[in-house]
Amino acid sequence: MKLTRRDILKLGGVTLIAAVGGSIFRATDQGMFSAGQGVAYEAWINWRDATNPLERIVAAGILASNPHNSQPWIFRISESMIDLFAAPERQIGVIDPFRREMYIGLGCALENMRLAAEAEGFKADIRLLPDPTTELHAASISLTESAPATSPLFEAIPQRHTNRAAYDTTRSVDESTFSGINALVTESTVRLIWMRGSSSHKRFGEVAIAAAEALVADEQQSMDSHKWWRQDWDELQENADGITLDAQGIPPFILGAAKFLPDMSRSSNDQSFVKNVRDIYIPSAGAFGILAVNNGKDNTQRLQCGQVWQRIHLWAATQGLAMQPLNQMTERADRESQLGIEPEFGNAIAELIGDKNWTGIMPFRMGHPTTAASPSPRRGLDQVLG
Ligand SMILES: Cc1cc2nc3c(=O)[nH]c(=O)nc-3n(C[C@H](O)[C@H](O)[C@H](O)COP(=O)(O)O)c2cc1C
């Protein structure tokens, strides 16, 4: 049975399901009726339930932003200490050949844990890369008791989701938002550069689109990205990681229809990714920014950049604003450097930053949402405590 979009609109939910008969099994298989549910999403609901406060702090860390939802982390708890380790087996291949994104993601987890530690009544003394013999030991958090201090950023932890939908083009980002965000960039090694002039805004968009095209044209990058695509509901529930259909910001009705279709092939996924960057992410963005550090290869600075990103994104959630990292240009710059080829995107980012003392490592867009973003799966405490 072939249904046009119009038929589908006319039929709506339950009737549609009856109309496609046997496809109901497929819809169930794809989690059509249970978006955001199941064991893979429990971490968003039970993050404050553990009896041990240190486990509750780790549970907050798990909910952080991270590259391709690879959750490249292991946490170790002792009496008054939490150690955060990188999980190199969860590196996203040549999308992140130098682990730039891995360390930014670890910094994001660290920021959530810092906020949770304060809320739990601890002063958190954070040491970045505390072990000179291994950079896999990303941070140690030493906890001493103090008065509990919850903040709006802490409360926003379960509300923050990456929003990949179109943003509202009728509403611009106001001055107080830029200054509110600028005030959150307190690390001296991190700087936020906004693309506020019309030419830099336009140029950012051009570079992002060209980078998306270059990324999918690179067979290995395309394959390494696709490894984290989770369309099959059982696979999603089992792995509790990766990028899902539900997290694409697709309008609910089209999302339902998409779940009837066979799993997207790598090439159709690549095509729709480039189309989304070109037709949705760039034209509907209210603002573009790039977080930069002095030394883009320094893991301490990458961790600090991650802390800033998480803080900004949490703050945006408190303001009802939407955010999405757009890392294709940095992923291409890293890949160029790995392959030793002409630094087309490396140069383009340097030009956008316009100051050779700073290297852009985390580009993003923001704006007013048109659709609420959905949660992404998370591995639970039992899977990340080492
Ligand atoms: C270093 C880093 C790079 C990211 N790059 C992108 C990106 O290029 N495009 C995108 O849509 N999301 C990107 N994200 C967002 C992640 O995909 C997202 O955080 C993850 O899937 C978990 O979803 P959540 O943020 O909704 O919890 C990035 C996140 C981090 C920390």
Ligand as a Chemical Component Dictionary entry (heavy atoms), coordinates in Angstrom:
data_LIG
# 
_chem_comp.id                   LIG 
_chem_comp.type                 NON-POLYMER 
_chem_comp.pdbx_formal_charge   0 
_chem_comp.three_letter_code    LIG 
# 
loop_
_chem_comp_atom.comp_id 
_chem_comp_atom.atom_id 
_chem_comp_atom.alt_atom_id 
_chem_comp_atom.type_symbol 
_chem_comp_atom.charge 
_chem_comp_atom.model_Cartn_x 
_chem_comp_atom.model_Cartn_y 
_chem_comp_atom.model_Cartn_z 
_chem_comp_atom.pdbx_ordinal 
LIG C1  C1  C 0 32.256 17.894 21.202 1  
LIG C2  C2  C 0 30.849 17.757 20.712 2  
LIG C3  C3  C 0 30.580 17.834 19.339 3  
LIG C4  C4  C 0 29.266 17.742 18.865 4  
LIG N1  N1  N 0 29.005 17.916 17.532 5  
LIG C5  C5  C 0 27.730 17.892 17.077 6  
LIG C6  C6  C 0 27.423 18.180 15.718 7  
LIG O1  O1  O 0 28.304 18.461 14.916 8  
LIG N2  N2  N 0 26.131 18.140 15.329 9  
LIG C7  C7  C 0 25.116 17.841 16.199 10 
LIG O2  O2  O 0 23.955 17.807 15.792 11 
LIG N3  N3  N 0 25.382 17.592 17.509 12 
LIG C8  C8  C 0 26.649 17.616 17.952 13 
LIG N4  N4  N 0 26.908 17.411 19.288 14 
LIG C9  C9  C 0 25.796 17.117 20.199 15 
LIG C10 C10 C 0 25.772 15.639 20.523 16 
LIG O3  O3  O 0 25.461 14.872 19.378 17 
LIG C11 C11 C 0 24.782 15.397 21.657 18 
LIG O4  O4  O 0 25.248 16.062 22.799 19 
LIG C12 C12 C 0 24.602 13.929 21.970 20 
LIG O5  O5  O 0 24.008 13.258 20.879 21 
LIG C13 C13 C 0 23.721 13.728 23.191 22 
LIG O6  O6  O 0 22.484 14.344 23.015 23 
LIG P1  P1  P 0 21.969 15.482 24.013 24 
LIG O7  O7  O 0 22.916 16.652 23.901 25 
LIG O8  O8  O 0 20.603 15.842 23.485 26 
LIG O9  O9  O 0 21.931 14.926 25.381 27 
LIG C14 C14 C 0 28.210 17.510 19.784 28 
LIG C15 C15 C 0 28.483 17.448 21.170 29 
LIG C16 C16 C 0 29.786 17.572 21.631 30 
LIG C17 C17 C 0 30.060 17.542 23.106 31 
# 
loop_
_chem_comp_bond.comp_id 
_chem_comp_bond.atom_id_1 
_chem_comp_bond.atom_id_2 
_chem_comp_bond.value_order 
_chem_comp_bond.pdbx_ordinal 
LIG C1  C2  SING 1  
LIG C2  C3  SING 2  
LIG C2  C16 DOUB 3  
LIG C3  C4  DOUB 4  
LIG C4  N1  SING 5  
LIG C4  C14 SING 6  
LIG N1  C5  DOUB 7  
LIG C5  C6  SING 8  
LIG C5  C8  SING 9  
LIG C6  O1  DOUB 10 
LIG C6  N2  SING 11 
LIG N2  C7  SING 12 
LIG C7  O2  DOUB 13 
LIG C7  N3  SING 14 
LIG N3  C8  DOUB 15 
LIG C8  N4  SING 16 
LIG N4  C9  SING 17 
LIG N4  C14 SING 18 
LIG C9  C10 SING 19 
LIG C10 O3  SING 20 
LIG C10 C11 SING 21 
LIG C11 O4  SING 22 
LIG C11 C12 SING 23 
LIG C12 O5  SING 24 
LIG C12 C13 SING 25 
LIG C13 O6  SING 26 
LIG O6  P1  SING 27 
LIG P1  O7  DOUB 28 
LIG P1  O8  SING 29 
LIG P1  O9  SING 30 
LIG C14 C15 DOUB 31 
LIG C15 C16 SING 32 
LIG C16 C17 SING 33 
# 
